[in-house]
Every structure is written in structure tokens, then in C-alpha cells.
Amino acid sequence: MSTLKQRRRRQTWAAFGAGILVLTLLPVSVVVAWRAIRDSKAAEEVVALPSRELPTIPTAILAVTDEQNFLTSLNIIALTPEGAGGTVMILPVGLMVPGQPVGQPKRIADVYGSDGVDALRSAVESVTNSQIDLISVNGVDVTAELIARVGTTTPTYAADVTDTETDETRVVATAGINEFSPIQAAQVLAARDVAQVESTRIPNVKATWDAIAASIGAGIIGAIPAAVVPDVGAQTPVDMPTFMSALFAGPIKLWQFASERVNDAERNPQDIDVYGFNAGELVMVMASVAPSAMVAVFPTLSVQIDSPYADIAVTQDATFRMLYMGTNVILVRQVTSTPLPVTVIKYSDEMDRAIAEPLTTMFGEIVFEKATERVEGIDVQVILGDSFVNFLATGAKPDPNVNPEDLAANASDAPTTETTP
């Protein structure tokens, strides 16, 4: 069994234990109902419905290091299903790795520094509940080659961008508008001033990618899209240069994940430059731009969330609540339909409906409807309604300090034998 498969299996069983922990937060009647449902034989047959598969979407991690091989910038990239253009998601390299003992935080940058490229990929996959196709970690020169097709960019920085080399600090970009070659843009992505915290540096990464996206526009002439198989989706490029060519063949969207420095003396007693994150946001964005990459880490329901609300916070909150309840979020969509008065859950299997009943604890009033079609790998479709928005203000709230990943990592009730859940 490969290392990745072993990790996935361990993560699944750890998540199973997390589900047990989450259930202890619910009323006793709900816990009893859940267990009764899990043991029931009444809904073993799956209703045959027309089904469709999610299109495959290639994904990659592009990370940059400085001259000391310290991780300085980290991005997840997802191509479009058409194989041209995509989304660049910017992660802090100081992101806190879930599952660490209290008072001993560990950064994703430290994972790379101590355990290498494969461990970095595993850490990113863990916080996003996904499986990434490619990873590339490079210094300035190779990074410049990967973005060479972009040509000249004109990034704007709020302050001078500085970098520490040995014992000296130099300016690699000045405040205001700059005109950069690819090598100069790569130098900013690799810049790390030891006197600055990452929250000061990461806006420079965002500004650099903003400039790259602006230079790309609708796509660079000569860039080659990824191959697309009809009714299947884009195929993963063979290497990172080919992947980046496909990215530059179409327009680029950007998403910078929110993060907050952990200043709590109990969680971060040594005051290292480490950042907390919202698991709902990470999974929401990944499930929006690369649903085919999502992995079901909990042995319960896998769901699709459709949100008709322009306020992205509503969708993010729904995603976090699903994770908090031990449910897998595989697909998230912003839809243009008029919001319904009550949240609707569409199901094809009576067992799935029964397992979804406890969701009312964190979502308020719900109406169940029989589905007329289903997406392969997804058990229920959740269409958020006004009842959920109202419940956000008046109903039960999950503990914002509880990270679902930490629940999974710290669960002690996971089975020790290998079996298929």
C-alpha cells in the first residue's frame, strides 16, 4: 500500500473517531437515533437514478523557497475543466498544522523544512480534504522559468519588499508600481525578511499574482491548454512546466485564504509566527474550484452545497458546520436561483435521508425531497434557504475554536483494525 493510501486510511479511521466525538455534542436523542440508523437494514437498496460525474480538474501545489531553502510562498492551483486558465489559491506558509499537542504549534513551512516535499503535499491535502496531482517546490531561478510565459508584469506594493540574505537585508521591490521581468517577480515570491512576520509579507505574494493575472488577461498566445477528454474533463499535465502553460492559456482567478496570527499564550507559548485558519473556508474554496480532487475523510455522508446567497460568509459557515458534524463536503456551488424559504436536502436513498436528520441541529428547519438525479460520489444535495440564514443568528453555534481537523487528529476512539467502512 502506498504512503498516500496508508495516510488516507489512517485519516479515515481517525475521522471516524472524530464523528463519535462530534456526536457527544448533540442531544442524547439524536445520538440514539443516529446509532439506530447506522444499524438499520431497512435502506440497503440504492434507488437507481440518472447520474453524472464531476469533471476532472487537475491540481498542483506551487511553492517557492529562498536561498536557505526556507518556504516563502505557497499556492494551490486548479485548472478549469476546459484545461485553460484556472484558480490560484494563496496559503500562508505559516499555517498551523492540525493535530499538534496544545502549546506545540507547527507550521506548514516547518513540515517542508523537516520532512520534505512529500510531507508538504500531505499537509496541504490534510487541511483541504483533497488529493493534489502535482507539486513543485523551487528557488528563484526555476520559479522564474515556470512563469516566464507571463513576460513583463506591473505589480503594485504598499511598502518596500525586503529580503534577508545571510546578515544583510536588501530591497527587491519598491513601494508603488514596479515593472518586472519574470526573474524579478520570482525574487518577490522568494523574499523573506527575518524581521517581518508573514502577515506583513503575504500581501506582496498576492500583489505579485494579481499582476501575473492581469498580464495573462484572457490567455497568453502560444500557451497550450491541458488535454480534455469529452464527458470526463481536463487531463493532468505530465509535469509542472506543462501545467503552468495550461494555466496561462486562459484567465486566472485568485483567492487568498484568510488567516490570523495565533497570539494566545497557551496555544503558542513561544510566540512563533504561526497562523490559524477557518477549515470551512479552505474546504469551501477547494470544493468550489476542484471538486474532483476532494476526498471523503469521514465514513458518513458526502454532500453538495448549493448557495443562492451573494454573501460568501453564508456558504463558508454552512461548509464549516457540515465539517463540524462529521460530514464530507465534496462540491460547493454558488447558484443564481431565488433563495427558498426553507433549506432543502435532496436525497436518493432513505438511509441517506435518515443519516441527514441530525443536521437540523446545526442548520435549523430542513425540508427533504426525493432527488431526480444524482452526482456520482455525492449522497445528498443541500440547497441553502432563508431558514438557514435566520438560524445563523438565532440557532446553535459550533465552537469556532474547534477545528474539525483537530478533532480527527486527536480522536482516541478510532478502530485499530483495517476494514472497509
C-alpha positions in Angstrom: 0.0 0.0 0.0 1.4 3.4 -0.9 2.2 6.0 1.7 -0.7 8.2 0.5 -3.2 5.4 0.7 -2.0 4.4 4.1 -2.3 8.0 5.3 -5.8 8.3 3.8 -6.9 5.1 5.5 -5.5 6.2 8.9 -7.2 9.6 8.3 -10.5 8.0 7.6 -10.4 5.9 10.8 -9.2 8.9 12.8 -12.2 10.8 11.3 -14.5 8.0 12.3 -13.4 8.7 15.9 -14.0 12.4 15.3 -17.5 11.6 14.3 -18.0 9.9 17.7 -16.6 12.9 19.5 -18.9 15.3 17.5 -22.0 13.2 18.3 -21.3 13.7 22.0 -22.1 17.4 21.4 -25.6 16.6 20.2 -28.7 15.8 22.3 -28.9 12.2 23.5 -32.0 11.5 21.5 -30.1 12.5 18.3 -27.2 10.2 19.2 -29.5 7.3 19.8 -31.3 8.0 16.5 -28.0 8.1 14.6 -26.9 4.8 16.0 -30.2 3.2 15.2 -30.0 4.5 11.7 -26.4 3.2 11.3 -27.6 -0.3 12.4 -30.7 -0.3 10.3 -31.2 -2.8 7.4 -34.2 -1.0 6.0 -32.4 1.2 3.5 -29.8 -1.1 1.9 -31.0 -0.7 -1.7 -29.9 2.5 -3.5 -32.5 4.0 -5.8 -31.4 3.9 -9.4 -31.4 7.5 -10.7 -29.8 9.2 -13.7 -26.3 10.2 -12.6 -23.5 12.4 -13.8 -19.8 12.5 -12.8 -17.8 15.5 -11.7 -15.5 16.7 -14.5 -11.8 16.0 -13.6 -9.9 19.1 -12.7 -6.0 18.9 -12.5 -4.5 20.4 -9.3 -1.0 21.3 -8.3 1.0 22.9 -5.5 3.5 25.6 -6.5 5.8 26.6 -3.6 8.8 28.9 -3.6 11.9 28.9 -1.4 14.6 31.4 -0.6 18.4 30.8 -0.8 18.3 29.0 2.5 15.6 26.6 1.2 13.1 28.2 3.6 9.5 28.0 2.3 8.4 31.6 1.4 5.2 31.3 -0.6 2.7 28.5 -1.2 -0.1 28.2 -3.7 -2.7 25.6 -4.7 -3.6 25.8 -8.4 -6.6 24.3 -10.0 -7.1 24.3 -13.8 -10.5 24.8 -15.3 -12.4 21.7 -16.7 -11.6 23.1 -20.1 -7.9 22.8 -19.4 -7.1 26.5 -20.0 -6.8 29.0 -17.1 -7.7 28.3 -13.5 -7.7 29.5 -9.9 -4.6 30.3 -7.8 -5.2 29.9 -4.1 -2.7 31.6 -1.8 -1.9 29.8 1.5 0.3 31.3 4.3 3.4 29.2 4.8 2.9 29.8 8.5 -0.4 28.0 8.5 -0.8 25.9 11.7 -0.7 22.2 11.1 -3.7 20.5 12.7 -3.4 17.8 15.3 -0.4 19.1 17.2 -0.3 19.0 21.0 -1.6 22.1 22.7 1.3 24.5 23.2 3.4 22.9 20.5 2.2 24.5 17.2 3.8 23.5 13.9 3.8 25.5 10.7 3.4 24.1 7.2 6.8 25.7 6.4 8.3 23.6 9.2 6.8 20.4 7.7 8.7 21.1 4.5 11.9 22.1 6.3 12.0 18.9 8.4 10.3 16.3 6.2 10.5 17.5 2.6 8.3 17.8 -0.4 6.0 14.7 0.1 5.3 15.7 3.6 4.4 19.2 2.4 1.9 17.8 -0.1 0.4 15.6 2.6 0.0 18.6 5.0 -1.8 20.7 2.3 -4.0 17.8 1.4 -4.9 17.3 5.0 -6.1 20.9 5.6 -8.1 21.0 2.4 -9.5 17.4 2.4 -8.2 16.9 -1.1 -5.7 14.9 -3.2 -3.3 17.1 -5.2 -1.9 15.8 -8.6 1.4 17.6 -8.8 3.8 19.5 -6.5 6.7 21.7 -7.4 9.0 23.4 -4.8 11.7 25.6 -6.4 14.0 28.5 -5.8 14.1 31.8 -7.7 15.6 30.6 -11.0 13.2 27.6 -11.6 10.2 29.7 -10.4 11.2 32.3 -13.0 11.3 29.7 -15.7 7.8 28.5 -14.7 6.3 32.0 -15.0 8.5 33.1 -18.0 5.5 33.0 -20.4 3.9 35.8 -18.5 6.5 38.3 -19.6 6.5 41.7 -18.1 4.3 42.4 -15.1 3.5 45.6 -13.2 2.8 44.8 -9.5 2.0 47.4 -7.0 3.2 47.1 -3.4 2.1 49.0 -0.4 5.6 49.1 1.0 9.1 48.2 0.0 9.6 44.4 -0.3 12.8 43.4 1.5 14.7 40.2 1.7 17.4 38.9 4.2 20.4 37.2 2.8 22.9 36.0 5.3 23.2 39.0 7.6 22.1 41.7 5.1 18.7 43.0 4.2 18.1 44.3 0.7 15.1 45.9 -1.2 13.8 43.7 -4.0 10.8 45.9 -4.9 9.9 49.4 -4.0 6.6 50.7 -2.8 4.2 51.7 -5.6 4.2 50.4 -9.2 7.0 48.2 -10.4 7.8 46.9 -13.9 9.2 43.4 -13.5 10.7 40.6 -15.6 9.8 37.0 -14.5 13.1 36.7 -12.5 12.2 39.9 -10.5 8.7 38.6 -9.9 10.2 35.3 -8.6 12.5 37.2 -6.3 9.5 38.8 -4.6 7.8 35.4 -4.2 11.1 34.1 -2.6 11.6 37.2 -0.4 11.8 36.7 3.4 12.8 39.5 5.7 13.6 37.8 9.0 12.5 40.9 10.9 8.9 40.7 9.5 6.0 38.5 10.4 4.3 36.7 7.5 1.1 38.8 7.7 3.3 41.7 6.5 4.8 39.6 3.6 1.9 37.7 2.2 0.2 40.8 0.7 3.3 41.0 -1.5 2.6 37.5 -2.8 -1.0 38.4 -3.6 0.1 41.6 -5.3 2.6 39.6 -7.5 -0.1 37.1 -8.5 -2.6 40.0 -9.2 0.0 41.4 -11.6 0.5 38.0 -13.3 -3.2 37.5 -13.7 -3.5 41.0 -15.2 -0.7 40.2 -17.7 -2.3 36.9 -18.7 -5.7 38.5 -19.4 -7.8 36.1 -21.5 -4.7 33.9 -22.0 -1.2 34.1 -23.4 -0.7 33.4 -27.1 1.3 30.2 -27.5 0.3 28.7 -24.1 -1.0 25.2 -24.5 -4.2 24.1 -22.7 -4.3 20.7 -21.0 -5.8 17.9 -23.0 -9.6 17.4 -22.4 -11.5 14.1 -22.7 -15.2 14.7 -23.6 -17.5 13.9 -20.7 -14.5 13.3 -18.4 -12.7 16.6 -18.1 -9.2 18.0 -18.3 -6.3 15.6 -18.0 -3.4 16.2 -15.6 -0.3 17.6 -17.4 2.8 15.5 -17.3 4.9 18.0 -15.4 4.8 21.5 -13.8 6.0 23.4 -16.9 3.2 21.9 -18.9 0.8 22.6 -16.1 1.8 26.2 -15.9 1.4 26.5 -19.7 -2.2 25.3 -19.3 -2.8 27.8 -16.5 -1.5 30.7 -18.6 -3.7 29.6 -21.6 -6.7 31.2 -20.0 -7.8 33.8 -17.4 -6.7 33.4 -13.8 -8.8 33.9 -10.7 -7.2 34.4 -7.3 -8.2 33.5 -3.8 -6.2 34.5 -0.7 -7.2 32.4 2.3 -7.8 34.3 5.4 -5.6 33.6 8.4 -5.0 35.1 11.9 -1.8 35.0 13.8 -2.1 32.8 17.0 -1.2 35.1 19.9 -2.7 33.0 22.6 0.0 32.2 25.2 -1.4 28.7 25.9 -1.6 27.7 22.2 1.6 29.5 21.2 3.7 29.9 24.3 6.9 30.5 22.3 5.2 33.2 20.2 6.3 31.7 16.9 4.9 33.2 13.7 2.0 30.7 13.2 -1.4 31.3 11.8 -4.8 29.8 12.5 -7.4 29.3 9.7 -11.0 28.5 9.0 -11.4 25.0 7.8 -14.8 25.9 6.3 -13.1 28.4 4.0 -10.3 26.1 2.8 -12.7 23.2 2.1 -15.4 25.6 0.6 -13.0 27.0 -2.0 -11.4 23.7 -2.9 -14.8 22.1 -3.3 -15.9 25.0 -5.5 -12.9 25.0 -7.9 -11.7 21.4 -7.8 -14.5 19.1 -6.6 -13.0 16.1 -8.4 -9.9 16.5 -6.1 -12.0 16.3 -2.8 -11.6 13.2 -0.6 -14.3 11.8 1.7 -12.4 11.6 5.0 -15.4 10.8 7.2 -17.3 7.5 6.8 -20.6 9.3 6.7 -22.4 11.4 4.1 -20.8 13.2 1.2 -22.6 16.3 0.4 -23.1 19.0 -2.3 -23.9 22.5 -1.0 -25.7 24.9 -3.3 -25.9 28.5 -2.1 -28.1 31.2 -3.7 -26.7 33.9 -1.4 -24.1 36.5 -2.6 -22.7 36.7 0.9 -19.8 34.1 0.8 -19.8 34.0 4.6 -23.1 32.1 4.5 -21.6 29.4 2.3 -18.5 29.3 4.4 -20.5 28.9 7.6 -22.5 26.1 6.0 -19.4 24.3 5.0 -17.8 24.6 8.4 -21.0 23.3 10.1 -21.0 20.3 7.8 -17.4 19.5 8.7 -18.2 20.0 12.4 -21.0 17.4 12.1 -18.5 14.9 10.6 -19.8 15.2 7.1 -17.8 15.3 3.9 -18.2 18.4 1.7 -17.4 17.4 -1.9 -19.0 20.1 -4.1 -19.9 23.7 -3.4 -21.7 25.9 -5.9 -22.9 29.5 -5.9 -26.2 29.4 -7.8 -28.3 32.2 -9.2 -31.7 30.9 -8.2 -34.0 32.8 -5.8 -33.5 31.7 -2.2 -36.1 29.2 -0.9 -37.8 29.9 2.4 -36.6 26.7 3.8 -33.3 24.7 3.3 -33.9 21.7 1.1 -32.0 18.4 1.2 -32.4 16.2 -1.9 -31.7 12.5 -1.4 -31.9 9.3 -3.4 -31.6 6.7 -0.6 -33.8 6.5 2.5 -30.7 5.7 4.6 -29.0 8.9 3.5 -32.1 10.9 4.4 -32.2 9.3 7.9 -28.5 10.0 8.5 -29.0 13.6 7.4 -31.8 14.2 10.0 -29.3 15.3 12.8 -28.2 18.2 10.5 -31.2 20.1 11.8 -29.1 20.6 14.9 -26.7 23.0 13.1 -28.9 24.1 10.1 -32.3 24.7 11.5 -35.5 23.8 9.6 -35.0 21.5 6.7 -37.3 20.0 4.1 -36.4 16.7 2.5 -37.2 16.0 -1.2 -36.5 13.0 -3.4 -33.8 13.7 -6.0 -34.4 13.3 -9.7 -30.7 12.8 -10.5 -27.5 12.4 -8.5 -23.9 13.3 -8.8 -21.5 10.3 -8.6 -19.9 10.2 -5.2 -22.4 12.6 -3.5 -25.1 11.3 -1.2 -27.2 14.4 -0.7 -27.7 17.9 -2.2 -28.2 20.7 0.3 -29.8 23.8 -1.1 -29.5 26.6 1.5 -32.6 28.6 2.2 -33.7 31.6 4.3 -34.3 29.3 7.3 -30.6 28.6 7.5 -29.7 32.3 7.3 -32.1 33.0 10.1 -30.7 30.1 12.1 -27.2 31.6 11.8 -28.4 34.4 14.0 -30.6 32.6 16.5 -29.6 28.9 16.5 -26.9 26.6 17.8 -23.3 27.7 17.0 -20.3 25.3 16.7 -17.3 26.2 18.8 -15.1 28.4 16.5 -12.1 27.2 18.4 -12.7 23.6 17.5 -11.1 22.7 14.2 -12.6 19.6 12.6 -9.1 18.5 11.6 -8.0 18.7 15.2 -11.0 16.5 16.2 -9.9 13.9 13.7 -6.3 14.0 14.6 -6.9 13.8 18.4 -9.7 11.2 18.3 -8.8 8.3 20.6 -11.8 6.0 19.7 -10.8 5.1 16.1 -10.7 1.4 15.3 -7.3 -0.2 15.1 -8.1 -2.8 12.5 -8.3 -2.2 8.8 -11.7 -2.8 7.3 -13.9 -1.0 4.7 -16.3 1.4 6.4 
